Amino acid sequence: MRRPLTAALALSLLATLPACGVLGSGGKAKDRAKADLAASRVTTIGVNAYLWRATLDTLSFMPLVQADSNGGVIVTDWYSNPNNPSERMKLTVSVLDQDLRADALRVAASRQVAQNGNWVDAPVQAATVQKLEEIILTKARDLRRAAITG
């Protein structure tokens, strides 16, 4: 009998909480909630949600082998650009932190080229990895900005 009474009391208290911040605030509580939602440290999945979403969006054209949101690891399968079928790339992206920061993202790339019917490992230009990290970070910042203003 005590449990239903406690639950009813808790529900009635929860029902009154939203009104506390909205009355007379001129929408400030709503704005604060929106800013909290868009905070740079969004971690409902174990890693920064903006970096995670931006990575998935950026790599959406590549087939995925693994996407572990708790560990923050995304691994693609080999992808060949239709305009250059004699070359293929494979990526591993790690989201390392819960904060939206440049050092919270690490991209590793592997490249192979076709030679005599076999795939042979080839070097990846450092600028390729750096450019991909910049694209993901820019997209993550845009997602955060849209969450604040949207």
N, C-alpha and C positions, 0 to 999 in steps of 0.2 A: 504494500500500500504506500510505503514511503517513496519508492522509486517513481511511480506515476506523478506524485506531487512534485518531486524534484525536477522531473522532466518538464512538467507544465510550467513551473517557475522559471526554468532555464529558457524555455521557448518564449515566454512572455518578456523576459529581459532582452533576449536577442531581437525580438520584434520591435522594441523601443530604441535600440541602438542606432539604426539608420536615421531616425528622426532627430536624434541628439545633434548630429553634425550638420544637418541641413537647415534646420530652423534658424532664421535670422542670419545665415552666413552669406547670403547672396551667391550661392553656388561655389563657395570656396572649398567646401568638403568634397564636392564633385571634382573640382579641378585638382585637389590634392590626391584624390584617389586615382585620377588619370595619370598624374605625374608619378605616383608610386608604381602604377602598373608599368610605366615606361622607364622605370629606373634602369640604370646601366647594369644592375645586378639582378637579372631575372633568372631564377633558378628552379623553376618547377620541374625541370627534367634532369637535373644533376649538373648541367653546365649552362653557360650563358645562352639563353633562348634566342637572342638576336644573332649571335654568331652561328648557332646551330642552324637556324632557319636560312640565314644568308648563305651558308655553305651548301645546304640542300638545294636552294634555288640556283646557285651558281653552277653546281655540278649536275643539274637536272637532265642534261643532254647525255650524260654518261651512265652506263649501267652500274648499279650499286651491288656490291658483294656483301657489305656489312654496314649497318648504321646503328650504333649503340649510343643512345642519347645519355645514358647514365655514365658511361665511360668517356663519352665525347669523341668517339672515333668513327670516321666515315671512310670506307675503303671502296674504291671503284674497281670495276673489272677493266680489262684492256679496251681502249676505245681508239678506233681509227677514223680520222676525218675523211669523209667521202672524197674530198678534193686531193687527199694525199694518202691513198690506201697502203703505201709501202712504209708507213710509220705509224706507231701506236703508242699510247700513253696510259699509264695507270697511276692513280693518285691515292694517297692516304692523308687525310686531314684530321688533325687532333685539336679539339677545343680543350685547352688546358686549365681553364679557370672559370669561375662564376662571374667574373667582371668582364665588361666590354672594354678590352684593352688590346693593343697591338701584340703584346707578348703573350696573349692568351690563345694564340692561334699558331699552329705549325703545319706546314704543308710539305709533304715529301712526294717527289715524282720519280717515276721510272719511265724510261723511253726505250723502245726497241725499233729497229729498222729491218726490213726484209732484205735478206741477202741469199741468193741461190735457193730460194724456197724455204729458208729458215729465218726465224726471228732471232736477231742478235742484239744484245744490250748495247746501248749507245748513251753518250753523256746527255744530260739535260742542262740547258743553259740556266745559270743562276737567275737571270732576269725573268725566266718563265715562272719560277716558283714565287719570286718576289711580286710579280705582277698579279698572279692569282691571289696571293694574300691581300694585296691592296684592293682588289675587286671585292673580295669577301668582306673585308673590314668596311669598305665604303657602303656596301649593301646593308650590313648590320647597322651602321650608324643611320642610314636612311630609314630602316625599319623602326629604329628607336625614335627618330624624329617624327615619323608618321604616327606613332603611338601617342606621342605627347600632344601633337597638334590635331590629330584626327579625332 
